[in-house]
Amino acid sequence: METVELEPQVLADRRGVMFGLIRPHGMVECVITLATLEAHFWLEPRADGARILKTFRDGYGRIRAIAERRLLAHRAARLELTPDDFARP
């Protein structure tokens, strides 16, 4: 499975971080919500953009792994990761 990290960006509405994954069927636009970063990656509430991106980059391996598993289960052109995706059963 080929993946390429593209430059992540905080969404204009500050709802999450957008990043992309290259898959065999093309680019998949992914978003991880700020609520997810706060709940599972220790991002403090009302963090500035630089802190949000640092938290995202620090957790990128786990974030990418969850995104890839979701895409293996259900092919999609856009994917949103929420706290439920990271909750342990």
Secondary structure, DSSP 8 states (H G I E B T S, - for coil): --------EE-TTSSEEEEEEEETTEEEEEEEEHHHHHHHS---TT--HHHHHHHHHHTHHHHHHHHHHHHHHS--SEEEE-HHHH---
